Amino acid sequence: MKNGQKQFHRLFRVLLPIVILSGIMIGSFSVSRAQIGAQTAHNYVKATVTAILQDDADGLPFNGSQLVRARLTSGTWKGEEVELSNSNSYQRGALCQEGTKIIALVQQGSDGVISGSVYNYDRTGMLWGLLALFLISLLAVGGWKGAATIYALAFTFACVIFLYLPLLYAGWNGIAASALTAVVVLAASIYILNGWSRKSVCSILGTTAGVCISGGLALLFGSIGHLNGFHMSEVESMIYIANASKLRVGDLLYAGVLVSGLGAVMDVSVSMAAAMEEVHAKAPQLSPWELFRSGMTVGHDMIGTMSNTLILAYTGSATGALLTIYSYEMPFLQVTGYNSIMIELLYGLCGTIGVILTVPIQAGITAFALRHAKKEFVC
């Protein structure tokens, strides 16, 4: 009987997220996307360079231009050979040689002739190879837990595509959209990885509190500092999209803070709840205060590493801006007016404070649950 219940619980853990995701996907289809930009007959296709017709790049990347002949290897005109211009610039083009695999931007003229340009290198092989290495590493090291992690990651990715982005596009408040997405991702991820138990409930409550703190701080200090989505580097594209949709550009900054801190806060919450449950199992006579102190001890060890993780992650994304400040020897007051740096600081500090305050919150929630819950439940 117990084996049958265990098999049922495992099957339920697989099927429930699928049912939830199906409902989310059906709802996302109700969001209609307006055509942005002019209607064109351009197509992005794979191609392989077969000959260099003109070349003034002198064999140097990001220099000069080329005219190449390439064989299309995907799309409507697969197998056709076409002439492509190649700007070989920093953002577009590629330094082509015979055999170079590229992405081409092609169109067919009114005379039936196919022409176009080199868009960039074909990196799809690299992408699939890296993804395969990631999945193999997870399975090899994590076993069945690694497989559950892959499932949880797939669910998270689908929620971003079919829930988070459609809500923002449809005009939802950024904090509300990110909070709803975070709760769905959080509950499903913890359920997939650990099942439904006392530890899972405690982790969900602690993570929700930590993420809300991060988002609330970002909203408060962003408002004080006059920072919002209109100060983000992609603001021109966002305004362009907003003109054709109900997107609230100003909210995007706060939405990003809430979502970006979710992983770190979840890691702290789950680890603390698991450690405290283990302590309680070995020493059930401990009082709530003693359990709280044991949780704080675990949390103290995690604060330093997780704070460094978040700060270094945001530092990495702002390397270009930091190097500009260093090179031009910008004074402090000028730096405080550098929007991209202040946004990264807002992200990093609010996220880190959320992680730090999650420790006592999670310790308190778990200590209370361990001492007052009548019995453990697992599903």
N, C-alpha and C positions, 0 to 999 in steps of 0.2 A: 504493500500500500504506500509506504514511504517513497519507494523508488518511483512509483507511478506519479505521486505528487511532485517529486523532484523534476521528473521529465516534463510534467505539465507546466511547472514554474519556468523552466528553461524555454519551453516553446512560447509561453506567454511573454517572456522578456524579449523574444525576437519579434513576435507578431505585433505587440502593442505599439512600439515606436513606428512600425510600418503603417498601422492604421492611422495614427496621429499624423504622420507625414503625408499620407494620402489626402486627408482632410485639408491640410495646409496647402498642398499643391492644387487641389480643386478650388480653394478660395483664391489662390494667387492668379488663376486664370481669369478671374473677374476684373482684374486690373488691366485696363487697356492702355497700351503705350502708343503715344503719338509719334508720327514720323518726324525725326529730328534731322535737319540737314536736307540738302537737295536730293531728289531721286536720281540716282545714277545707275549706269549699267556696269559699274566696276565689279570685279570679282577677285577675291584673294585665293590664289591657287599655289600649289607646290610646283616647283620647276627645277631642272638641272641645267646648268650652263654647258653648252656644247661648243661654243666658239667665242672668242673675243674679237669683235669687229673694229672697234676703236678704243684706244686706251691712252689717257694722259694722266693717269693716277701715279705713274712712276713706281708702281709696286708698293705704294704707301697707303695705309688705311686712313680714312677720313681726308682724302686728298684727291682733287680733280674729279673727273667723271669718266664713264665708260659707256660703250654701246656693245651689247652682248646678244648672242643668239642662244635661246634656251628651249628645251623640250618640256612642255607642260606635263606633269605627272599626276594631276588630279583635276577635278572639275569638268565642266561641260566640254571643254576642248582638249581633253587629255590626249596626249600623243602628238599634238600639233607643235611645230617649231615656230617661234615668234621672235621678233627683235624687241629688246627691252633697253630703255635708257636707265642708267645707273648713276645717281648723284654722288654716291660714296661719301655721305656726310655723317655727322655725329649721330643724328637721330634716325636717319633712314639710309637705305642702300647697303651695299656690302662690297668688299674688295674681291671681285670675282676672278676666278680662274676656271679653266676647263674642268668640269666635274663638280664645281661648287653647287651645293644644294641651297636653294633660295625660296623665299615666298615672293611671288610676283603679283602685282596689281594690274589686271588686264581688262580690256573691254573690246568689243567688236564694233567697228565703225559702220556707217551706212553703206560703205562699199564692200562690206563683208570681211575686211582685213582686221586681224587681231593684233593689237598693239598694247603697250603698257610700259611699266617701269619695275625696277627691282625694289621691293618694299623692305626686305631685310633677309638675314640668314634664316634658313629653315631650322628651327630649334626644337621641333616636335620630337625628334629622336632622343635628344638630350633630356627633354621633359619626361617622356615615358620611361626612359632608362632610370632617371633619378627617382621617379615615383615607384618603379618596380623595386629598386634597392631599398627604399623606405619601407615598403610593405613587407619585403622579405626579411628585413631587419626586425620589424615588429613581430612577425610570426616566429622567427628563429629564436629570438630572445624571450619573447613574452608568451609563446605557446597559445593556449586557448584565451588567455587574458589579452594577448596581442591581437587575436582575431576579434575579440569584443571591442578593443580599442579602435580597430579599423571601422567596425560597424558604427561606433559612437562618433568617430570623425566624419564618416559619410553622412550621418544624420545631421551633424552640426553644419556641414557644408550645404546640405540641402535646405536647412532652415534659413541660412543666410540668403540663398538664392530665391527661395520661394516664400519666405516670410518677412525677413528683415528689410530687404531691398524693396519689395512691393509696398510694404507699409510706408516706408519713407517716400517712395514715388507717389503714393496715393495721398500724401499730405498729412500723415500722422505726425504728431509731436515727436521729435527725435528721442527724447527721454522715454516716452511711452513705448515707442516702437522697439528701442533697444532693450528696455526692461522686460517687455513681453518675450522677445526673442531669447534674452538671457535666461529667463525662468524656464522656458520650454527646453532650451538646450541643456541647461543645468539639470533639470529633473530627469530628462531622458538619458543623458550621459551617465549620471550616477546610477540610475536604474539599470542601464545596460551593463555597466561595469561591476556593480555590487549588489544588484537586486534591490528589493524593497524591504528595508530593515530599519531598526532604530538608528543605526549608524547613518544610513542614507538620509533619513528625515532630518537628523541633526546637521548633517553636511549641507543639505539644501537650505535649511534655515540660516545657518552661519554664512554661507556663500551669498545668499540673497541680501543679508544685512551688510556684508562687506562691499558688495557691488553697489548697493544703494548709497552707501557712504561715499564711495568714489564719485558716483554720478552727481550726488548732491553737492559735494565740495567743488567739483568742476563747474557746476551751474553757479554756485555762490561766488567763487573767486573769479570765474570768467566774466560774470556780470560786473564785479568790482573793477576788474582790469579792462573792461570794454573789449573782451575777446569773444568771438563767436565764429560761426561757420564762414562768414564773409571774409575772415582773415586767413583762411586756409589756402594753400598753394594752388589747389585745383578750383578756385572760386569762379574763374571765368567759365569753365566747363559746367560747373554746377548751376550758375545763373542761366546759362544757355538751356540746360535741361529743365530748370524751373519755369522758364517761359513757355514750355510745351507741356508742363505737368503741374502738379500741386506740391512739388517738393519745397520744403521749408529749409532753405539754405542755412539760415542762422542757427538751426538746431543741430546741424551735423557734427559740430565740434563736441558737444556734450554727449551725443549718441556714441561717438567714437570712444570717448573716455570710458563709458560704461561697459561697452563690449570688449575693449582691449584689456581691461583689468580682470575679466571673468576667469580666464584660465589660471592666473596666479592665485587669485582668491580661492578658487575651487580646489587647487592643489593643497593649500594650507588647511582648508576646512576638512577635506577628506582625510588627510594624513593625521591631523589632530584627533578627529573623531575615532579613527581606527586605533591609534595609540592609547587613547583614554579607555576605550572599550576593552583593550587587552589588559590594561592595568586593573580595571574593575573585575575582569574575569579571574585574575590572579589574586586579587585582594578585595573581595566583595565587602569586607567590613569597613572600608574607607568611607569617611564622611564626604558630603558634597564639597566642603571646603578643601579637603585633602585631594579629592579628584580634580577640583579646579586648579589647585597648585601644581599637580602633576601635568595637567594640560598646558599650563603656562610655561612649565619647564620645556616641554616639547616645542611650544610655540616660539620661545626665545631662540632656540637653535635654528628655527626656520626663518625668522624675521630678517636676519642678516643676509642669508643667501638669496631669498626671494626679493628683497629690496634691491640688492645688487643686480639680480637678473632683470628686473623691470627697468632700472635706471640705465643699465648698459644697453638694453634693447632699444630704448628711446634715443640714447646717445648714438647708436649705430645708424638709426634712421635720419639723424640730424648731422651726420659727419660733414656733409658739404657746407652747411651753414656754419658749423663750428670752425671749420678750416678757413672760411671767409673772415670770420671774426678774428681769428688768430693772425691771419696774414695781413689784414688791414689795421691791426692793433686798435680795434674799436673801443672807445671808452664805455664805461659801465652804463651810462644813461642811454647811449646809442643802442647798446645790446638790449636794454629793456624795451626799446621800441621796435626790435626786430621780431616781427610777428611769428615767423616759423620757429624761432628759438623759444619764445614765450609759450607757444602752443605745446612744444615738446616738453617743456618744464611743467606745464599744467598737466599734461598726460602722465608724466613720470611721477610727479609728487602726489597727485590725487590718487593714482593707482597704488602707489607705495603706502600712503596713509591708509587706504582701504585694506591692504594686506595686514598692516600693523594692528589696526583696530579689530580686524577679524579674529585675531588670536584670543583676546579676553572674551569677546562675544561667543566664539565657538566653544571655548573652555567652559563658560557659564551654561550655555545651552546643553552641552553634552553631559556635564556634571549633574545638572538637574534631571535630565532624561534617564541617566543611568541609575540614579537613586530613587526616582519616583515612578518610572514606568513599571507596570506590573510584571511584564515578562518580555523577553526578546521575541520579535516576529521576523520571519524571513519569507520573502516571496520572489 
